């Protein structure tokens, strides 16, 4: 049996988590979720997720603070952010910390396609890293994968 790709969902809205879990399990993903930013951080650092789908605006630890904290631990897990009201400043900051995409609520049906690109690119990046590839090759590879899967 082929192992499922495990995704972490972090959102303080129970309805959003339920919808995302339904969408992603229907697509064959294994989903773990939490409504807490601090708990999401702990889960992201202790488990082997293929990606994190995270709300941008949450109490205690918002999405931007969460990705900064994860990156400070040298964890390069791919992030996709959700927001009902992000602005250009948020988007620039998310990109600076390596977030892959921003999905505006309620457009949640885009997420499986985004995850397919991230997971495929992640597999190819792991192979490239094992062969001594550099960061520019990684960036070019992600863009090539996006073009092929779009």
C-alpha positions as CSV (number, residue, x, y, z in Angstrom):
1,X,0.0,0.0,0.0
2,X,1.3,3.5,-0.9
3,X,1.6,5.8,2.1
4,X,-0.7,8.8,2.1
5,X,0.7,12.3,2.1
6,X,0.1,13.8,5.5
7,X,-1.1,17.4,5.7
8,X,-1.4,19.6,8.8
9,X,-4.4,22.0,8.9
10,X,-4.3,24.9,11.4
11,X,-7.3,27.2,11.6
12,X,-9.2,28.7,14.5
13,X,-12.5,28.2,12.7
14,X,-14.0,24.7,13.2
15,X,-16.1,24.9,10.0
16,X,-13.1,25.7,7.8
17,X,-11.2,22.7,9.3
18,X,-14.2,20.4,8.6
19,X,-14.5,21.6,5.0
20,X,-10.8,21.3,4.4
21,X,-10.6,17.8,6.0
22,X,-13.5,16.7,3.7
23,X,-11.9,18.1,0.6
24,X,-8.4,16.7,1.3
25,X,-9.4,13.3,2.5
26,X,-11.6,13.0,-0.6
27,X,-8.4,13.6,-2.6
28,X,-6.5,10.9,-0.7
29,X,-4.6,13.0,1.8
30,X,-4.1,12.0,5.5
31,X,-5.1,15.0,7.5
32,X,-4.2,16.1,11.0
33,X,-5.6,19.4,12.4
34,X,-5.6,21.8,15.2
35,X,-7.4,25.1,16.1
36,X,-4.3,26.4,18.0
37,X,-1.3,28.1,16.5
38,X,1.0,27.0,19.4
39,X,-0.2,23.4,19.1
40,X,0.2,23.6,15.3
41,X,3.8,24.7,15.8
42,X,4.5,21.7,18.0
43,X,2.9,19.3,15.6
44,X,4.8,20.8,12.6
45,X,8.1,20.4,14.4
46,X,7.5,16.8,15.6
47,X,5.8,15.2,12.6
48,X,6.6,14.5,9.0
49,X,4.0,16.5,7.1
50,X,4.3,17.1,3.4
51,X,2.7,20.6,3.9
52,X,0.9,22.9,6.3
53,X,-2.3,24.7,5.4
54,X,-2.6,27.5,7.9
55,X,-4.9,30.4,8.6
56,X,-3.2,33.8,8.5
57,X,-5.2,35.4,11.3
58,X,-5.5,33.4,14.6
59,X,-5.3,34.3,18.3
60,X,-2.2,33.4,20.3
61,X,0.1,32.6,17.4
62,X,-0.9,33.9,13.9
63,X,0.2,32.3,10.7
64,X,3.1,34.7,9.9
65,X,4.5,34.3,13.4
66,X,4.0,30.6,13.1
67,X,6.0,30.3,9.8
68,X,8.7,32.5,11.2
69,X,9.0,30.3,14.3
70,X,9.1,27.1,12.1
71,X,11.7,28.6,9.8
72,X,13.9,29.6,12.8
73,X,14.0,25.9,13.6
74,X,15.4,25.3,10.1
75,X,12.2,23.5,9.1
76,X,11.4,24.1,5.4
77,X,8.0,22.4,5.4
78,X,5.9,24.0,2.6
79,X,3.2,26.4,3.8
80,X,-0.1,27.5,2.2
81,X,-1.9,30.3,3.9
82,X,-5.7,30.9,4.2
83,X,-7.1,34.4,4.7
84,X,-10.4,36.2,4.5
85,X,-8.6,39.6,4.5
86,X,-4.9,39.5,3.7
87,X,-3.2,42.6,2.2
88,X,-0.1,43.1,0.0
89,X,2.1,43.5,3.1
90,X,1.0,40.2,4.4
91,X,1.7,38.6,1.0
92,X,5.2,40.0,0.8
93,X,6.0,38.9,4.3
94,X,4.7,35.4,3.6
95,X,6.8,35.1,0.5
96,X,9.9,36.3,2.4
97,X,9.5,33.4,4.8
98,X,8.9,30.9,2.0
99,X,5.1,30.5,1.9
100,X,4.0,29.0,-1.3
101,X,0.6,30.5,-1.8
102,X,-2.3,32.4,-0.3
103,X,-5.8,31.1,-0.7
104,X,-8.6,33.6,0.0
105,X,-11.5,32.2,2.0
106,X,-13.9,30.7,0.8
107,X,-12.0,29.5,-2.3
108,X,-10.8,26.3,-0.6
109,X,-11.3,24.0,-3.6
110,X,-7.9,25.4,-4.9
111,X,-6.0,23.7,-2.1
112,X,-5.7,20.2,-3.5
113,X,-4.1,21.5,-6.7
114,X,-1.7,23.6,-4.8
115,X,-0.7,20.7,-2.6
116,X,-0.1,18.4,-5.6
117,X,2.4,21.0,-7.0
118,X,4.1,21.3,-3.6
119,X,4.4,17.6,-2.9
120,X,5.7,16.9,-6.4
121,X,8.3,19.7,-6.2
122,X,9.2,18.5,-2.7
123,X,10.1,15.1,-3.9
124,X,12.2,16.5,-6.8
125,X,13.9,18.9,-4.4
126,X,14.8,16.1,-2.0
127,X,16.4,14.2,-4.9
128,X,18.2,17.4,-6.1
129,X,19.5,18.1,-2.5
130,X,20.9,14.6,-2.3
131,X,22.9,15.3,-5.4
132,X,24.3,18.6,-4.1
133,X,21.9,21.0,-5.9
134,X,22.0,24.7,-4.9
135,X,19.1,27.0,-3.9
136,X,18.7,28.6,-7.4
137,X,18.2,25.1,-8.8
138,X,15.5,24.6,-6.2
139,X,13.6,27.7,-7.1
140,X,13.8,27.0,-10.8
141,X,12.6,23.4,-10.2
142,X,9.5,24.6,-8.3
143,X,8.6,27.0,-11.1
144,X,9.0,24.2,-13.7
145,X,6.8,21.8,-11.6
146,X,4.1,24.6,-11.4
147,X,4.1,25.0,-15.2
148,X,3.8,21.3,-15.8
149,X,0.9,20.8,-13.4
150,X,-1.0,23.9,-14.1
